[in-house]
Amino acid sequence: MPLENPSKQARPVVALAGIGSEMVGFTLGGVVLDWLFGSLPVFTVILTVGGLILAMGHLMRWANRRIEP
């Protein structure tokens, strides 16, 4: 039985890496904003929660596309 096309095998990895980078990017953006403004970790908390919500939405859409034929 032949193996799948390597580009098809890499697609889930790339999609999940993009979702993970959203979460990390939002958190790092919050850290930078808190550092620039010298504030408490308000921006970090807000952007981390926002990044998690956005990433979970993208993850759910991605999973639904993979399940439906």
Buried (B, 14 or more C-beta within 10 A) or exposed (E): EEEEEEEEEEEEEEBEEEBEEBBEEBBBBBBEBBEEEEEEBEBBEBBBEBBBEBBEEBBEEBEEEEEEE
